[in-house]
Amino acid sequence: MSDLKAHADLLRELHHGKPLVLPNAWDEASAELVVEAGFPVVATSSAAVADVLGHQDGEKAPWREMFAAAARIAAAVPVPVTVDAEAGYGLRPDELVDRLLEAGAAGCNLEDTDHRAGGLVDAAAQADWLARVRAAADASGVPLVVNARIDVFLPAGGIPEEARLAEAIRRGRLYRQAGADCVYPIGMASRDDLARLIAGLPGPVNGNTGAELDLGTLAALGVARVSYGPRFYRAGPAQLRGALETLRRTG
């Protein structure tokens, strides 16, 4: 537990300074490649892990299988591992923290999509749940780094486009007040919107690269953390498909 606490402390420190770049992994081999390339942290991608296990993303995979995969990744690398725990799989906050610590996680992503009812969880209810996760983690002696994902920019969130930025800022403030270390407005693609969100929120913000947002732009805006989700995982099958098609034509 002392090593895990040191990993959590390091992960939190890495949210201050230059952006923490996280090329997400999905198994032991990909995690080892991330470390070999010199990255100081391994983050998992729930979509990629679920796909490897034969399930769809969105809490369709059994949570025990997801945590078992996370544990294998954490055991394979010497650096902090932050686990994409989706929306918490319906677990109580204390049980979720126990499962994360058993897996060797130093941090986690927790999203506000409601995978059962659809749309988004009520913001106040999500903030209350995050506060209980924060309290359970602190009580454990391992201050897990909580990255609170804000899903208003995803179409399934059901938020009108013109209201998304204001809602993201509102939710981000609530989640930070609840004890989240970082907030993650996934799917935000506009440079101007991201600049306004960062100006309107206290503390670290997780961003994604895109047409308007390369790494240099994200750094200049003050993003603390950059995630790639299942992007690299999906690139592998795409390359394999192309190679197989070439082989079929020429073989």
N, C-alpha and C positions, 0 to 999 in steps of 0.2 A: 504493500500500500504506500510505503514511503516513495518508491520509484514512480508509482502512478501519480502521486501528489506532485512530484517533481516534474513529471510530464505535463500535468495540468497547468502548473505555474509557468512552465516554459511556453506552452501553447498560448496562454493568455498574454504573456509578454510579447510574443511575436505578432500580436494584433496592433502593436504600436511601432511606428517607424515606417520603413518601406513596406509595400503590400506583401502579405503572406500569400504566395501563389500555391494553389492546391490542384495539381493534375490528378483527379480522383481515380482510385484503384478499385478493383473488384475481386481480386483473389491474392494469394500469397505472392505469386510470380509478378504480377503487376505492381504490387506494393514494394517488392524488392527492387524493381526497376526504378521506381520513383526515388527511393533512397539512394540507389547507386548513382542516379543523375544529380544528386546533391541537394534535393529538397529536404527541408528540416522536419516536415510533418507529412503524414499520410492521411488523406481523407477518403472515406468510402463513398460510393454512389449507390443509393438504394435501387435505382432503376437497373444499373448494371449487375449488381449482386443478385437481385431477384431474377433477372434474365438468365444468368449463369445457373441458377438453381431451378430453372424451368417454370418461372412464374412471371406474371405481369407486375409492373410497379403499382404503387398505390395501395400498399398493405394487402396485396393478394397473396404474398408469400407468407408461410407460417413464421411467426416472430421468432420461434426457437431456432429455426433454420437460419434466419437472418443474423441472429446474435452468434450462432455457432460459426458462421462465415466470418463475422467481425473478429471473433476470438482467434481464428486461424491467422487472419491478417495481422492482428496485434502481436501474436506470438512470433511472427516471421520477421519483424523489423524492430530495430532498437530505438526508434523515434516515436514521439507522441502520435497517437491515432485518434482521429475524430470520426465518429460514426454517424452516418445518415440514418437516424432512427425514425424517419417519416413523421407520423403524427403521434408516435408513442404506442401504437398497436393496442390502444384501449387499456393499457396497464396503469395501475395506480402510480403516482409519482415516485413513491418510495420503492416500489417494485421495479419500475423502469430504471431508476438509478442503480439498484442492485444488479440488474442484468447488464447494464453498461459497464459497471466496475468489474463484474465477473469476466466480461469479455476483454478487459484490459483497455477500455476507452478512457481517453483523457478529456474528451469533449463530445458534443453531439449536435446534430441539426434536428430541430423540431419545427414542423410546419403547421400552419393553421388551416389547411384544407380539412374538411369534414368528409372522410372517406366512406362514411356510413349514410349520412343524410344528404350529402352533396353540398356544394357551395363552400362557404367558409364558416369556421367556428366563430361564434360571437366574440368580439374582440376582448370584452371584459372577462368573459369566461376563460378565454385562452390566456390572458394575463394572469388570472388567478391560478390556473393550472401550472403555468411557468414558474410562478412564485413558489408553488409547492415543490416543484422539481428542484428549484434553487435551494430551498430549505433542506430538502432531503440530501442533496449533494453536499452541502456545507456540513450537515450533521454527520455525514459519513467520514469526514476528514479529508476527502478528495474533492476539491472545488472544481468540479467539471466545468468546462468552458461551454456555455450554452449559446448556440447560434440560432436565433429565432427567425425562422423563415416566414416572410410575408407574401402570401400568394395572390394578392389582389391583381397583379398584372397577368395572371394566367386566365385564359378564357373561362375555364371551369369555375373560377371564383365568383362569377356572376356580377362583378362590379362594373358599372358603365365606364367606358373609357375616360370620359371627362372627369370622373370622380376618383380615379384610381390613385393619383398622386396624393391628394389630400387624405384619402383613406390609409394609404401606406404610411404617411407621416403620423397619423393618429395612432395607428396600430404600433408603429415603431416606438413611439413615446411610451405607450402603455407597457410594451414588452420590456423596454429598458428599465422602467420603473419597477417591474416585477423581478428584475435581477438578471435578465439576459445580458450576456457579455457583448454580443454583436447582433445586428439585425440584417436580414438577407432578403431584399425585395427581388426575388427571382423573376426573370422575364422582363425586367426593366431595360429597355433598349435605347432610350433617348438620353443623350448627353445632358441636355438642359434639365430634364426631369431628375436625373441622378444628382446633378449639382444642387438643385433645389431641395431634394430629399436630404442630402448630406448637411446642407446648411440648416435644415429644420429639425435635425435629430442630434441629440448628444451621443457621443461614443462611436465605436467602430461600426462600419457598414461593409457588408459583403457584396461584391459586384460580379458581373459576368462580362466577358469580352463579347463584342459584336461589331456590326457595321460602323457604328459611331463610337465604339468604346474599345480601343486597343489597350494594351497594358500601359503604355505611356500615358494615355488619356485618363485611365482609371487612377493611376498614381497621382497625376496632376490634380485630379478632383479630390483626392484625399481618401480614396477607398482603402480600407485596412486589409481586405482579404479578397481573393479572386478564386472562384470555383469553376470547374469545367464539367462537373456532373458526369453523364455517361458518354461524353463526346469522344474520348479516346477509345473507349470500349467499342462504340459503334463504328469507329473507323476501321477496326480490325476486320470484322465480317465484310465490310464494304470492299476492302482490299482483297480479301480472300475470294469474294464473289467475282471480282474482275479477273483475278489470276485464273480461276477455274474456267471462266468463259473463254479466256485466251487459250488455255490448255485444251478445252473441248474443240475449239476451232482448228487448232494446229496439230492436235494429237492424232 
